[in-house]
Amino acid sequence: MTARDVPIRGGMIRLGQLLKLADVVDGGGEVKDFLMEVDVTVNGEIEDRRGRQLHPGDVVVIGEEEELHVVGDDA
């Protein structure tokens, strides 16, 4: 599994925005379908809401292939 840090500005980002920022999806229109097709967990809990708020320290796992660590922009 690939793990990488994704720096965000401010103290919060929504799941759909994070997936776009990390180049997991190309655009916002793809996020809803992506979350229906691929198992995504946030801090170990299955998540299908693209509006889920994420904060530095949160861990997003996409299927069995990628792990994203949300970090503040000062990291």
Steps between C-alpha positions, in 0.01 A plus 500: 500500500628844409487763775547871444442831673253747349554851635190719534458871560298593802372258757244308294436350156208293373557144381406578140744792494776284644447232235532767230803659665672160522420427131291196591212639290512757221198709596228549754242324284694175530519498880149369569536206257852430626378475859223260391745274316810501720527431873625815671560523872573800719682414822390137458130570438337447160403833347284576196426869562704728276430786742660326798723750677863402537760659724877469535577160652217319320589192294307414183543150355390442141429135426809293571732716293549844652512670838478879525613685811341844540761746622489873566680729258766566761622137483 
